[in-house]
Amino acid sequence: MTTALNAVRAEWTKLRTTPGPAWLLLATATVTVALGATVSLVATCPRAGCGTDVTRLVLSGVYLGQVPVAVLAVLTVSGEYSTALIRTTLTAVPSRPTVLAAKALVLAVAVAAVGSLTLLASLLVARIVVPRHGYALPLADGAVLRACAGSVGYLVLIAILGLGVAAVVRDSAGAIGAVLGLLHLPPVLTQLVTDPYLHRLLEQVAPMSAGLAVQATTDIHRLPIGPWAGLGVLAAWSAGTLLAGTLLLRGRDT
């Protein structure tokens, strides 16, 4: 227990005392709020009851905000390999799974805290932007709250996914490319599939398409996958990559 706590303290110190994580988290907050406000202002239907999922528009900034989160997650691991700091870390804490678990915990807490404040800011901005289109966003509505909480969970899972991929790949550029490709390529490829069954299946298993289903608040029965089930698919991807990273970290030399 003492070793685990020391590992968590060490990872928290690294995250807190280096400038890179702060800038990436600030970038996440900025682009998430800005994109969500812009999309809401431009794309919201000009009248209430027209079928537009306004909540999803407000939270659409997560689509871009996930990028700096993924980069931060990758650098949390690969950055230590590039500077050889990983040797010092593993000398201080010989249990490699403990090191990766500590990194995952600290990263998840930081992303959850920033994500919660960011989405709260997005909702507050939406209170100004959305009413111009004749629609008042019901902030106390259960579906809206679920979409917001799920979006925070989505960002956390993206961070875990990036951490796991980085532990597998170890190279910063390669890991960032792998994570972003895993997120953004499947939706592009899905649009090229003409078979309805295969198209729906790809939307159900792709990490980003499935995970962002948690933001939907209208016509949920028409979605390829339900909100919580979709987030569960992303959780499976994140857990799988983290497990793979843990196994490889245990078996490889630094």
C-alpha positions, -999 to +999 in steps of 0.1 A: +000+000+000+028+024+009+045+017-025+013+024-043+007+057-025+043+068-031+038+060-068+007+081-069+024+110-052+053+108-076+030+108-106+010+137-092+042+157-086+053+151-123+019+162-136+018+192-114+053+205-118+058+202-155+043+229-178+031+206-206+001+189-189-012+223-178-011+237-213-027+206-228-055+206-202-060+243-208-062+236-246-088+209-239-110+234-219-106+262-245-114+242-276-142+223-260-161+254-249-153+274-280-163+247-305-194+238-286-205+275-285-197+280-322-216+249-333-246+258-311-247+293-324-244+283-361-262+249-363-290+251-337-325+249-353-341+284-352-372+271-334-379+248-306-393+213-313-376+209-347-359+177-338-324+190-332-305+175-303-294+208-288-275+191-259-254+172-283-246+204-302-236+221-270-213+192-261-199+188-296-166+205-285-156+172-269-149+159-304-120+183-307-112+186-269-103+149-268-072+155-290-051+173-263-063+148-238-050+119-259-017+137-265-013+143-227-020+107-220+006+095-245+032+119-233+026+108-197+042+074-207+063+080-239+078+113-225+096+093-199+109+069-225+123+097-246+141+112-216+151+079-201+133+090-169+114+057-170+145+040-156+145+062-126+108+057-121+110+019-123+140+019-100+120+038-074+089+017-079+100-018-092+064-030-097+056-019-133+019-025-131+018-002-100+036+025-120+011+023-148-019+022-125-006+053-106-002+071-139-037+061-150-053+072-116-036+106-115-044+112-152-080+101-148-086+124-118-070+154-136-090+149-168-122+143-148-117+176-128-109+197-159-136+180-180-163+186-154-154+223-151-151+226-189-186+210-196-201+232-169-187+262-187-201+248-220-235+246-204-233+281-190-223+295-224-252+276-239-275+294-216-265+325-235-262+311-271-291+287-274-320+309-262-313+331-292-327+303-313-359+302-292-349+271-272-340+270-234-316+242-226-332+222-197-301+219-174-320+199-148-332+173-173-320+138-166-310+132-202-289+164-202-272+155-170-265+120-183-250+135-215-228+158-195-216+132-170-211+107-198-190+133-217-167+136-187-164+099-185-157+098-223-127+121-219-114+100-190-117+069-210-099+086-239-071+094-215-068+058-204-069+046-240-040+069-249-021+058-218-025+021-228-015+027-264+016+047-253+027+019-230+024-005-260+041+017-286+064+038-264+073+063-292+054+096-288+047+103-325+037+067-332+014+065-302-003+098-309-008+087-345-022+054-334-047+069-309-060+095-332-062+070-361-081+046-339-106+074-330-110+092-363-104+066-390-133+042-383-160+069-388-145+078-421-143+042-432-179+036-420-192+062-445-177+041-473-196+010-463-229+006-482-241-026-465-266-014-437-258-042-413-220-038-416-224+000-414-244-002-382-219-028-367-190-005-374-207+023-356-214+001-326-178-011-322-158+020-332-145+037-300-154+073-308-187+067-326-199+043-298-185+064-269-201+097-281-235+081-282-237+090-245-243+126-256-276+119-273-307+131-256-333+127-284-343+098-307-322+074-287-341+044-301-327+053-335-291+052-325-269+023-336-261+017-299-275+031-266-257+059-246-244+038-218-237+007-239-217+029-263-196+043-234-192+007-223-177-001-257-151+027-253-144+014-218-136-020-232-112-005-257-095+015-229-093-015-206-079-036-234-052-012-244-043-006-207-040-044-201-019-048-232+003-020-221+007-035-186+016-069-199+042-055-224+056-031-197+062-061-175+079-082-201+101-057-219+133-040-210+133-003-205 
